[in-house]
Amino acid sequence: MHDWMPGMGWGVGHLFMIAFWILVILGIGFLFMALMSRGSEGAASQEKEPALEMLKKRYARGEINKEEFEEKRKDLE
């Protein structure tokens, strides 16, 4: 027969097992969130780039001429 003995059944061991799986699930969730936020950093850094720096790069690539560059630079300052 199975007698009810201390330490058997729903004891501390089961609570530790539940706590362990909760921590594993939370850890996976945090890892997922960290990976998702890391992927969006590239787009966010482009948005934070100062407008004058973007303007200089456009001028250097030849997308705008000197007159356009000077006009837009005056607008930004």
Contacts in CASP RR format, 6 or more apart in sequence:
PFRMAT RR
TARGET T0000
AUTHOR 0000-0000-0000
METHOD contacts of the structure
MODEL  1
MHDWMPGMGWGVGHLFMIAFWILVILGIGFLFMALMSRGSEGAASQEKEP
ALEMLKKRYARGEINKEEFEEKRKDLE
51 76 0 8 1.000
52 73 0 8 1.000
52 76 0 8 1.000
52 77 0 8 1.000
55 64 0 8 1.000
55 69 0 8 1.000
55 72 0 8 1.000
55 73 0 8 1.000
55 76 0 8 1.000
58 64 0 8 1.000
58 69 0 8 1.000
59 66 0 8 1.000
59 69 0 8 1.000
64 72 0 8 1.000
END
